[in-house]
């Protein structure tokens, strides 16, 4: 059946209106659905959550970048364009990046004027160039390269896509639904008759060590004594928990028969909640060093959020004892569980008969077994008793 694909288009807006129009036209000519910032008129935390949902629902992600870094999120400290790019990469979305070939030729109105803005766009372009990207020099050139790139990507990596409801053979659909139901009943019957996992398998209160990467931002003080945000580096950490605690942390997600990327999101949230801030503070200090030139910058208004932590502490012997010197802060942008630990968790929960999998050409779904459902009920009863 004919499918149409949704493509998320990410870019700055005012300086790339013509370019976005070319890209949207190219996507429409390929029978794709473009999605992007035109859907999000406001800029706040609620809209950012909605943007992430639209990225999740899209089959592909396109980045267009020229000489502007873009509007910065009020609490996360990065531009919306970079946040969208980082999120798409972290969820395993198929990403195509299109960077301007020579930003020095752009007019001043399409370039960052402030020093920190120029540094941000340079850093962001360098990060994009670590992945597959293409370069463009005009709106028409960009449109043609996007058209070729998406066509090749769809051919190599077909997405889930959308199918018109009136083009589905509903008799076949009903038959497939019935077969899936019968298959599930057989699986549940087989699992229910299985004995409890052998004692040599890690289980219950046995511990698991989870490695994860923490992306951070931190404040520095410029020559005027003002605070400004910079990247605090990426830092590996490890947290130890029991298998019961880990299973409980993803239980709410598992109940809904999630795709694997939804499980990854739950694990990332668990990791973020278990960050060692003392170790992280030391890692950020080491990353920033002491000999970094500090550019002049206007003071930024920092919105207080739970994850923001004081960078300086009582053990740090410096000039911050002076009441006129502001306290520096740092924060966790996001945490990402390692692929090795994800594989271990997937394999162990499967070996314990807590989960099974349903695989299609495009996605893997995690399914609770009868034993897994009973385990969730047991954990819920235990929590109620403790409370």
C-alpha positions in Angstrom: 0.0 0.0 0.0 1.1 3.5 -0.8 2.7 5.3 2.2 3.3 9.0 2.8 6.1 10.0 5.2 6.2 12.8 7.8 9.5 14.9 7.7 10.4 17.3 10.6 12.1 20.4 9.2 14.3 22.2 11.8 16.0 25.5 11.3 16.2 29.1 12.4 13.3 31.0 10.9 13.6 34.7 10.0 16.9 34.2 8.0 15.8 31.1 6.2 12.2 31.7 5.1 13.1 31.3 1.4 15.1 28.2 2.0 12.3 26.6 4.2 9.8 27.4 1.4 12.0 25.5 -1.1 12.4 22.5 1.2 8.7 22.3 2.0 7.9 22.5 -1.7 10.4 19.7 -2.4 8.8 17.5 0.3 5.3 18.1 -0.9 6.3 17.1 -4.4 7.6 13.8 -3.0 4.2 13.3 -1.3 5.7 13.9 2.2 4.2 15.7 5.1 6.4 18.6 6.3 6.3 19.5 10.0 8.2 22.2 11.8 8.2 25.4 13.8 5.3 26.8 11.9 3.2 24.6 14.2 4.7 26.1 17.3 4.0 29.8 17.7 4.9 30.0 21.4 8.3 29.3 23.0 8.0 27.6 26.4 8.5 24.3 28.2 5.0 23.1 27.2 5.7 23.8 23.5 9.1 22.1 23.8 7.3 18.9 25.0 4.9 19.2 22.0 7.9 19.6 19.6 9.5 16.4 20.9 6.2 14.6 20.4 6.0 15.7 16.8 9.6 14.6 16.2 8.8 11.2 17.7 5.8 10.9 15.3 7.9 11.9 12.3 9.7 9.4 10.1 12.7 11.6 9.2 14.4 14.7 10.5 16.0 17.5 8.3 18.3 20.2 9.7 18.9 23.4 7.7 21.6 25.6 9.1 23.2 28.8 7.9 24.7 31.7 9.8 22.3 32.1 12.7 22.3 30.1 15.9 18.6 30.8 16.8 16.4 31.6 19.7 17.6 30.1 23.0 15.4 28.0 25.3 14.9 30.0 28.5 15.9 27.2 30.9 17.9 24.7 28.8 20.5 27.2 27.5 20.6 25.9 24.0 18.8 27.1 20.8 15.6 25.3 19.9 17.3 24.2 16.6 20.2 22.5 18.5 17.8 21.0 21.1 15.7 19.5 18.2 18.8 18.1 16.5 20.1 16.6 19.8 16.7 15.1 20.6 16.3 13.6 17.1 19.8 12.0 17.3 19.2 10.7 20.8 16.0 8.9 19.8 17.6 7.2 16.8 15.7 9.2 14.2 17.0 9.2 10.6 18.7 12.6 10.3 19.8 14.6 7.3 21.8 17.8 7.9 22.2 20.5 5.3 24.7 23.2 6.1 25.4 26.5 4.2 28.6 26.0 2.2 30.2 29.4 3.0 28.6 31.5 5.7 31.2 34.2 5.3 29.4 35.2 2.0 26.1 35.8 3.9 24.9 39.3 4.5 25.3 40.7 8.0 21.6 40.4 8.8 21.9 36.6 8.4 24.8 36.3 10.7 25.3 36.3 14.5 26.5 39.6 15.7 27.4 38.8 19.3 30.6 36.9 20.0 28.9 34.2 22.0 26.4 33.7 19.2 29.2 33.2 16.6 30.9 30.7 18.9 27.6 28.8 19.4 26.9 28.5 15.6 30.6 27.4 15.0 30.3 24.8 17.7 27.0 23.5 16.5 28.1 23.3 12.9 31.2 21.3 14.0 28.8 18.9 15.9 26.6 18.5 12.8 29.7 17.8 10.6 30.5 14.7 12.8 27.5 13.1 11.2 26.4 12.7 7.5 25.8 16.2 6.1 25.6 18.1 2.8 26.3 21.7 1.9 24.2 24.2 -0.1 24.7 27.7 -1.4 21.2 28.9 -2.6 17.6 28.1 -1.9 17.1 26.2 -5.2 20.4 24.3 -4.6 19.1 23.3 -1.1 15.7 22.2 -2.5 17.2 19.9 -5.0 19.6 18.4 -2.5 16.9 17.8 0.0 14.7 16.1 -2.7 17.5 13.7 -3.7 18.5 13.1 -0.1 15.0 12.2 1.1 14.4 10.0 -1.9 17.6 8.0 -1.2 16.8 7.8 2.5 13.3 6.5 1.9 14.7 3.9 -0.5 17.4 2.7 2.0 15.5 3.1 5.2 11.7 3.1 4.7 9.9 4.7 7.7 6.5 3.7 9.2 4.6 6.3 7.2 0.9 7.0 6.9 -1.7 5.2 4.9 -5.1 6.6 4.0 -7.9 4.8 5.9 -10.0 4.3 2.8 -7.2 2.4 1.1 -6.9 -0.3 3.7 -8.5 -3.7 3.0 -10.5 -4.0 6.2 -11.2 -7.7 5.7 -7.5 -8.4 5.7 -7.0 -5.9 8.6 -9.6 -7.8 10.7 -8.0 -11.1 9.8 -4.5 -9.9 10.8 -6.0 -8.5 14.1 -7.5 -11.9 14.8 -4.3 -13.7 14.1 -2.4 -11.3 16.4 -4.9 -12.0 19.1 -4.5 -15.7 18.7 -0.8 -15.4 18.7 -0.8 -13.3 21.9 -3.0 -15.9 23.6 -0.6 -18.7 22.7 2.3 -16.7 24.0 0.5 -15.9 27.3 -0.4 -19.5 27.7 3.1 -20.7 27.1 4.6 -18.0 29.4 2.1 -18.7 32.2 3.1 -22.4 32.2 6.8 -21.5 32.4 8.4 -21.9 35.8 10.0 -19.1 37.7 13.5 -18.2 36.3 16.4 -20.3 37.5 18.2 -18.9 40.6 21.4 -18.3 38.7 19.8 -15.4 36.8 20.2 -12.0 38.4 16.8 -11.0 39.8 14.9 -9.1 42.5 17.3 -7.4 44.8 20.4 -8.4 42.8 22.2 -5.3 41.6 22.9 -4.0 38.1 25.4 -1.2 37.3 24.1 1.2 34.6 26.5 3.4 32.6 25.1 6.6 31.1 26.3 9.8 29.5 25.4 13.1 31.0 25.4 16.3 28.8 25.8 19.5 30.8 25.9 23.3 30.7 27.6 25.6 33.1 28.1 29.2 33.9 31.3 31.2 33.6 32.1 34.7 34.6 33.2 37.2 32.0 35.5 40.2 32.4 32.6 42.4 33.5 31.7 40.0 36.3 28.6 38.8 34.5 27.4 35.2 34.2 26.9 33.4 30.9 26.2 29.8 29.8 28.7 27.5 28.1 28.7 23.7 27.4 30.0 21.9 30.4 31.0 18.8 28.5 29.7 15.2 28.4 30.5 13.0 31.3 30.2 9.3 31.9 28.6 8.1 35.2 27.5 4.9 36.7 24.6 4.2 39.0 23.9 1.0 40.8 20.3 -0.2 41.5 18.4 -3.5 42.0 16.6 -5.3 39.1 13.4 -4.7 41.0 13.9 -1.0 41.2 14.9 -0.8 37.5 11.9 -2.8 36.4 9.6 -0.6 38.6 11.1 2.5 36.9 10.0 1.4 33.4 6.8 -0.5 34.5 4.4 2.4 33.6 5.9 2.5 30.1 5.8 -1.3 29.7 2.1 -1.5 30.5 1.3 0.4 27.2 3.2 -2.1 25.0 5.8 0.6 24.1 8.2 0.9 21.1 11.8 0.5 22.2 12.6 4.2 21.9 10.0 4.8 24.6 11.8 2.4 26.9 15.0 4.2 26.2 13.4 7.5 27.2 12.2 6.0 30.5 15.7 4.6 31.2 17.3 8.0 30.3 14.9 9.7 32.8 15.9 7.1 35.5 19.6 7.9 34.8 19.0 11.6 35.0 17.3 11.2 38.4 20.4 9.3 39.7 23.1 11.7 38.6 26.0 12.1 41.1 26.2 15.9 41.2 29.5 16.0 43.3 31.3 14.0 40.7 29.7 15.9 37.9 30.8 19.3 39.4 34.4 18.1 39.5 34.1 16.8 35.9 32.8 20.1 34.7 35.6 22.0 36.4 38.1 19.8 34.7 36.4 20.2 31.3 36.3 24.0 31.5 39.9 24.4 32.8 41.4 27.6 34.2 42.9 29.3 31.1 39.8 29.9 29.0 39.4 33.4 27.6 36.1 34.9 28.8 34.3 37.1 26.2 32.3 40.1 27.2 28.6 39.2 27.4 25.4 40.6 28.7 24.1 39.0 31.9 21.4 36.4 31.1 18.3 36.0 33.2 18.3 32.5 34.5 15.0 30.8 35.2 15.3 28.6 38.3 14.7 24.9 37.6 15.2 21.9 39.8 18.2 20.6 38.0 20.3 23.8 38.3 23.0 23.4 41.0 25.5 25.8 42.5 28.8 25.3 40.7 30.9 26.8 43.6 30.9 25.1 47.0 32.5 25.9 50.4 35.5 23.8 49.6 36.4 25.8 46.6 38.9 28.4 47.8 38.4 31.4 45.4 37.1 34.9 45.3 33.4 33.8 45.6 33.6 34.6 49.3 33.1 38.2 48.0 29.4 39.0 48.2 29.7 41.0 44.9 30.8 37.8 43.0 27.7 35.9 41.8 27.4 32.2 42.4 28.0 30.1 39.2 25.5 27.3 38.3 25.5 24.2 36.3 22.8 21.9 35.0 22.1 18.6 33.4 20.8 19.0 29.8 20.0 15.3 29.3 21.2 11.8 30.3 21.6 8.9 27.9 21.9 5.2 28.9 24.8 3.4 27.1 23.9 1.0 24.3 25.7 -1.8 26.1 23.6 -1.4 29.2 20.4 -1.2 27.1 21.4 -4.5 25.5 22.0 -6.1 28.9 18.7 -4.9 30.2 16.8 -6.2 27.1 18.5 -9.6 27.3 18.1 -10.1 31.0 14.4 -9.1 31.2 13.8 -11.5 28.2 15.7 -14.3 29.9 13.6 -13.7 33.1 10.4 -14.2 31.0 9.3 -10.7 32.1 9.0 -9.4 28.5 8.8 -10.6 24.9 9.1 -8.7 21.6 7.0 -8.0 18.6 9.2 -7.0 15.6 8.1 -5.5 12.3 10.2 -4.3 9.4 10.5 -0.9 11.1 10.1 -1.1 14.9 10.5 -3.3 17.9 7.7 -3.4 20.5 8.3 -4.5 24.1 5.4 -6.7 25.4 4.8 -7.7 29.0 4.4 -11.5 29.6 2.0 -13.0 32.1 5.0 -13.2 34.5 5.9 -9.6 33.8 2.3 -8.5 34.6 2.3 -10.4 37.8 5.7 -8.9 38.7 4.3 -5.4 38.3 1.3 -6.2 40.5 3.7 -7.6 43.2 5.9 -4.5 43.1 2.8 -2.3 43.4 1.5 -4.2 46.4 4.9 -4.0 48.1 5.0 -0.2 47.6 1.5 0.1 49.1 2.5 -2.0 52.2 5.6 0.1 52.7 3.6 3.3 52.5 
